[in-house]
Amino acid sequence: MSINNGHFSRNVSIIGCGYTPLGDVLKTPEMLGMTERELFAWAAIEAMEDANIEAKDIDAFYFGQVGPSLFANQCASSGGIGEWIGMRGKPSISHDEACSTFNMGLQLAVQAVASGVYDVVLAGTSNAAQSHFPLGYPPHLREKNPDFMFELESLVDDAAYCLPGNNMFSILDGGAVSYAQKYNVSFEDLRKAMNQAAIIARWNAVHNPKATFSKQTYEEEAKSKGFATVEDYFNSPFNPPIAVVQHLFHSTLICDGGGAVIVCPTDKAKDYTKYPVEIIGMGESSMIGNHVLGTPFEIDRLAFERAYRMANIHDPYTEIDYMSIHDCSAQHYFTTTEAGGYFKPGEGWKAVLEGRIAHDGDKPVNTSGGRLSAGHTLSGPGGVEFTEAVGQMRGINGDRQMPRPPKVCVVQGYGGGWNSNVVVLKRSF
């Protein structure tokens, strides 16, 4: 399968980014009572402040949500969203690519700027899918959504044929099983690696002020529940199996929130900020779930290959300093990183056990805490991860800051249905 990724007609850079706290609009004090509109506005305004611009300076915006008609009772919602960020009458697009919605919105924004159609474009998302409001009522009158996980799984299934294996957990767990068979790794060792990935992700999340659900490291949580070691805690009924390899603590933390990024031509980026980050490569692939099989997933291989070709990256193992992955399952810390060449084939699970993916390791991954522990906003985790990557390049990420700010970062995302998306960033200051 050949696709000409080509090159940009003009180079494009990120000049501003931001995201909301990651929590529950029914419980979290910082975001209590907020709707999708306020969440998006919060992130968009934060990105504007980061870029030192106002809404009037932005030419167009893209707004993404997962299941807008199902979770938010909205249709073609970007028009209404524009009212909340001072962009009435501006060009806009509403879109939904499941959990890679943010990443695809950013790609659309980059393409619009690279083509010369617009100069400054904002891309962002928001979801508050843990709760909903009855059709015809104001959106702040929300109630808990008891059927959330069933509805979410139904959205990404292939309803036309009801093909077995399109369920999210079965596909992801299948990747781990395939990995174990391919590299002769026992399920016990894989679980140990997934445990370690979860422990590192939780440490990062505890040190991320916006990860509101993560208040204790797993070591602290284990002690508070009476366990002598974190290993005993992970082997307890508190961490039940949900598939063949995957357990509860290996699974994503669903939350509410929003994120936004602003891009402009690279030759104009320093008119706005001292710290622009250039986007040097993009790649994307999509296919039906029952073809997302094996190790590595073909959908990942194609997306990474296309992004690296555009970015002129030949040896990702040595050329990439930081990788962000869609970690809705802990096994992605070795399967997806290997698909992207960040680790060599069969090396990833050992690298996780050795702590190499920690913020102070030689191969950091998801220093924000990721979807696994900071939180998964469905449409918006990319906003967290792009902000995290840009922050790492700027050297402003506090206790979870890498010792040496990275020069080249890769941000990967998944969307059930399925879509895999990869963006390559380069520090240009």
Secondary structure by P-SEA (a helix, b strand, c coil): cccccccccbbbbbcccccccccccccccccccccaaaaaaaaaaaaaaaacccccccccbbbbbcccccccccccaaaaaaaacccccccbbbbbcccaaaaaaaaaaaaaaaaccccbbbbcccccccccccccccccccccccaaaaaaaaaacccccccccccaaaaaaaaaaaaaaaacccaaaaaaaaaaaaaaaaaaaaaccccccccccaaaaaaaaccccaaaaaacccccccccccccccbbbbbbbcccccccccccccccccbbbbbccccccccccccccccccaaaaaaaaaaaaaaccccccccccbbbccccccccccaaaaaaccccccaaaaaaaaccccccccccccccccccccccccccaaaaaaaaaaaaaacccccccccccccbbbbbbccccbbbbbbbbbbcc
